[in-house]
């Protein structure tokens, strides 16, 4: 099902068309990088800063974009959502960047969205999200719910799972995703008593709250893990986790300490990639599941080159404080990388850095052969891409179990699934 394009703000187009020419030095173009380099989300977002700087250097080494070298302007959102909006305003109004790559959490994206619409800027957003949004000023390279959550449920149902415990961080992405999953599970014949985590029900097919939620930075998971253990006691149970950031560390440590395993109650996580596994007890979590549009273990010439070139760049990098040892690649990193190259193609097709011209080129459909396979820009500002189910290994990597080819990004799913 493909949605017609919807503008989040009618003012966005007018502002974008009225945007004065972006000014740069004759031989450079300024590009914004807006991620949390401190605070609870730094565990995930710092790597996106790193891969973006690598990508800019890679492009600059080949002549840049339209003959201009990319000049990155890096700012720290500091896991502070109002600060993200302030930094976005700085990038657009003071630094006058041509494009920004950034944000991780949906609350950070929603904080900056009005700024990009008001100032006619363009944001590339690379991290899985809940959908229910399309802005003329955002391009979502991120996984939509139908490119991660629902394929994962399909896989788990095919494996004989009958009980699903919904757990997430307390903000819009987990809450909305779990509402969609509640509807999806009911449409697949899963009875509501087999959906754990708690919910408030208007009728068997609709809900305004589903799942168990904890705040960012939460550390005490003893009671929740005890509840999960009891929920899983009858067998054929699993956990669907949308926990974000460093709170995954205490959750999985408590999970392992309680004697839960991938055999007794697997966890399928939508926010833990290879990068987050560096801080987790990977050897105790063998067999846990992830669903992404990229895994480092993909065997292709494009992925091999991407991984090797990134490692080489890390060794030579002079970025202050950058971690060089034990680095891995993951889906949000690749979707950041893909986003830069899709933007570059759009600029070259348009022959201009101006946002309206670049946006028009993106909406016509551009392809890039990335590390996770070929991606294609859609008129609704999402990407068509491959989806993979993976099983975690002792080294923190994933064994690919299943692939879904060329999945169209569909952001509007709430209310589309009907209970049996």
N, C-alpha and C positions, 0 to 999 in steps of 0.2 A: 504494500500500500504506500503510495507516494503522496505527500502533502503538497498542496499548492503553496507558494511562498507567501509568508505573512510578515508584514513589517511590524516590529515591536513599537516603533515610533514613526509617525508620519513626518515628524520634524527632522528625522535622521537624514532623509533624502535631501531635503532643502538645505540642511546644514552642510552636508557633504558636497553638494553642487556649488555652494557658496564659498567653500573652503579656499582660501587664498593659496597660491602656489607654495608648496613646501620648500623652504629655502635651505640650501646646504652649500658647503664649499664646492667649488666647481668639480672637484674630482672625488667627492664622497657623498654618501647618502646616510643620514642618521636613522638608526633602527632601535626601537626600545626593547628592553628585556625587563619584565616585571614579574619577579618571583620572590618568595620568602627565602631569604638567606640567613634568617635567624628565627627563633621561636619554634613552636611545636611542628610546623610543616617543613622546616628546613631539611629534615631527614629525607624528604622526597624531592623538594623543589630545587635544591642546590644542584642536583645532577642535570636538571633541565637548563639551568644557567650555563653549565659546563658544555653541554652538547650544542647549545645555540652558538656559543663562542667558537667551538670547533667548526660548526657548519659555516659560520661567517668567514672564518679563516680559509676554509676549503674553497668557498666561492671566490673570495678575494684572490687566492692564488691562481685562479683561472681567469682573472680579468674583471671580477666583480659583476655588477648588474647594470646593464646599459652603459658600460664603460666606467661606472663609478664604484669605488670601493665601499663596502659596508663599514660604517662607523657605529659600533654598538654603544648605547647609553644604558647602563645597568643600574637599576634601582632596587631597593629592598623593601618588599611589602611587609616583612617582619611578622607574618602570621597575624596581622592586625588589619581587619577588613576595612574600617574607615580609612586607614592609612593607604590602602591600595588605591582608593579613589583619589586621594591627594597626590600620590605618585603618578597616577595616570594623567591627571591634570597637568602636572609638571612636564611629563614627557610630551604631551600634545601642545601645550600653550607656551612653554619656555624652551624646551629642546627642539620642538617642531619635528618630531620623528615622522617618517613616512609610513611606518607600520610598527606595531608592537606585538611581541610574542610573550605570552605570560598567563598568569593565574593557574591555580590548581583547584582549590575548592570552589564550589558553585557560589558560596557566599561572597568570595572575593570577586568572582566574575560579575555577579549581580551588583556589587558595589561599584565597579568601574563602568558597567554598561551605560548608565546615564551620561557619564563623562564622554565616552566615545561617541554616543549619539549626538550630544550637544555640540561637540567640537568637530564632528565629521571625521573621526579617526577610524582606524582599522585594527582590530585585535584578532590574532590567531590564538585559539584556545585548544590545548592539546590533551586534556585529561578527561577520562570517562565521566559522564554526567547524566543527569536525570531527564534531559529533554524538556518538553513543554516550553520551548523558547526558540525563537528565530529572530535575530536582529540583523538589519542591513549592515551593521557596523562590526559584526563578529563573524569570523569564519571558524567553524567547529571541526577541527581535525580529530577531535575527541571521539571515543566510542559512545554512540547513543545506546539507550537501554536494549534495543533489539540487536546490537552488535556486541553485547557482553552478557547482560543479565538473563534475558530470555533464552539465548542459546545454551547458557550454563544449566538452566532449569531443564531444558529439553534433554541435555546429556544426562543429568542426574536421574530424571524420570526413566530414561532408557536403561539406566543401571539398576533400576528397581527401588530407588528411594521413594518413600511414601510420606515422610515427615520432614518439614522444613522449618528450621528456627531462624528467624530474621533478626540480625544484630547489626547495629551501625552507629556511627558518630551522630551527634545531635545537631544536624543541620539539613539543608534542603535536599542535597543529593541523595543521602540514604533514605530520608523520609519519603520522597517522591518515588524513588526507585522501588521501595518496598510496597507502596500503594499499587504500583503497576504490577509488581510480582504477586501481590495478594490476588488481584483480579486474574492474572495469568494462571496462577495455581488453581484457583477455583474453576477457571475455564477448562482446565485439564482434568478435572474431576477429583482434585485433592480436597477432602472435607476440611472445613474451617478449623475443626478441633486438631487437625494435624499440622497447623501452621502456628509455630511457637513464637514467643517474644511478646505476646500481648497485642490486643487490638480493641478498638471501639467501633462498633458495627451499627450502621444505619439499617441495612438489610443484608442478606447473605452475599450479595454481589458488590456492595459498596462499603467504603470505610474512609474515615478521615484520620485514622492513626493505626499503623500496623508496625510491629517490631519493637525491639528493646533498644534504647539509645543511651549513650554515655557522652559526656562533654569532651572536647579536645583536651588532651593531656591527662585523661583519666588513667588511674593506675590500679585501682582495687577491683579486680574481676572475680573475686572468690564467690560471691553470691550468684552472679550471673552464670559462671561456669558450673556451679552446683545445680542450678536450674536446668542448664543444658544437659548435664549428665543424667538428671532425672527424666528429661524429655526424651533422651536417646535410649533409655533403658530397655524399651521394647524392641529395639532394632530398626533397621531400614530408615535411619534418621540422618540428617545432615544439617550443617549451619551455612546460611548464606550471609557472608560478612561484608559490610560496607564501612568497617572501621577505617579511619584515615589517620595518617601520620604516626608519631612514635607511640601512640596508645596501643598499637598492635603488639609491641614488645611485651608489656605485662599481661595482655590477654593470652597470648600463646604460651607464655611461661606458666600461667595458672592452668591453662588447658592441659599442658603436658604434665604438670604436677598432679592433676586430678586423675591421671591415668587414661584420659581420652586419647584416642588415636584415629588415624585415617581409616582404619578398619572398623572401629566401633561407631564413629560419627565424624565423617570427613568435613572439613571446612572448605568451602569454595569462596575465595576472597576476590573482590573486584578492585581492591586498592592496594594489594600487595603484589609487587613485581619482583624481579631479580634484585633490583636496587634495595628495596626494603628488607629483603631476606639477608642482606649483609649484616643486619643488626639483630637477627632472630636466631634461635637455636635450631638451625636447619636440620641437623642430624636427628632431632627429636620430632621433626615435622615432615618426615618423608611420607609421600603419598597424598599430601594436601593438594587441593585443586585451585587452579586459577583460570580465568578466561580473559584473553586479551587479543588484540589484533597484531601482536608481535611477541615472539619469544626469541631470546638470544640463540637458542638451539636450532633455529630455522636454517636449513642447509640450502643456500643459494649463493651465487657469485656476488650479488648485491649486498647480502648480509655479511659475508666474509670480508668484503672490502670495507664496509662501514665499520665493523668491529675493529679490524686491524688498524685502520686509519685513525680511529678515535684513540686507541691505545698509544699509537705513535705520537699523536698530538698531545696527549696527557704527559708523556715523558718530556716533551720539549716545552710544555706550557709554563708561562711565567705569571699566571693568574695568582694573586696573593691568596695563600691559604688553601689552594686547591689540593684535594686528596688525589694522589697519583697511583697508589698501590691498591690492588684488589678490586679494581673498578669493573663494573658489568654494564650491560645495556638492557633496556627495558622498553615497554610499549610507549609510555609517555615521552620518553626520550626520542624514540623513532618518530612519533607523531609530531614532535617539535621539529625534528629534522625534515620530515616530509613537508611540513607547513612552510618552512623557509623556501624549499625548492618549488613548491606549488606557487607561492607568492612571486618568486623570481620568474617563473614561466608566465605568470599573469602580467607582470610588469613588462616583460619583453614582448608579449603579444599586444599589449596596449600601447607600447612605445612611450610609456609615461609612468611616473610614480604617483600620480594623483589618484586618490581613493576611488572616486566614481568610475574612472576608466579601468582601474585594477579590478574592482568589484565586478564590473560588467564582463571582463575576461574570465574571471573565476566562475561566474554563473553559466558560461557557455560550455563548461566541461573540459578540464585539463587533466592529463594523466602524468604520473611520475612513477617510475619503477624503483620503489623504495626497498629497504631491508626486509619489510614484511610482505612484499609483493606489490603489485601495481595498485595504486590508489587513484581515484578519479574524483574531481570536484563536482559537486551537484548544484543545481539551481537553488536548492534550499540551504546552501552554505554548510553542508556536511560532506563527508567523504564516503564513497563506496570503497570497501576494503575487505580483506580476508579476516576471518575470526578463527581463533585457535583455542582449544581446551588443552590445558597442560597439567601434569602431575609433578609435584615438587620432588627433587632428589636431594641426596645428602649434601651435595655441593652447592645447594641453593639455586640450581638451575631447574628447568622444567622439561620433562619428557612430553612431547606433543602426542596427544591421544586422538584428537579429531580436528578436522579443518572444515570450515564453512566458507565457500568461495564467493567472492564478489557480493558481499552483503550491503544492500542499499541502506544508508543512514536515515532512519525515520524517527524524528524527535517527538511526534505527538501520538502517544499510545494510551494515555489514561482514558478509560471509558470505552475502549475498543474491544475488550475481551469480555465475553459473557459467561457467567457461571453455568455449569451443566446442571 
